[in-house]
Amino acid sequence: MSVALMWEARAVDGRGEELLAWAKAQVLEREPERRETFRAPQDRVLVITWWDADYADVLPELPEPDGRLVTRAVHRWRFETV
């Protein structure tokens, strides 16, 4: 089975590049099959990782960044391939 984890955060105004660099520098406990990083308006950063795993498996995830860098808690979603 294939599972995708999405991690999305919104930086404090003007700190989008810093949040993007922070997210790209995060090392996971093990490497996913694939990892992509995106940015969007309003200083948003999105990271998606793909895993050969079951939906309920425990998988490494990016942590919460320093609270002074983001405007709210990170949003996380888990999806399975159908």
Buried (B, 14 or more C-beta within 10 A) or exposed (E): EBBBBBBBBBBBEEBBEBBBEBBEEBEBEEEBEEBEBEBEEEBBBBBBBBBEBEEEEEBBBBEEBEEEBBBEEBEEEBEEEE
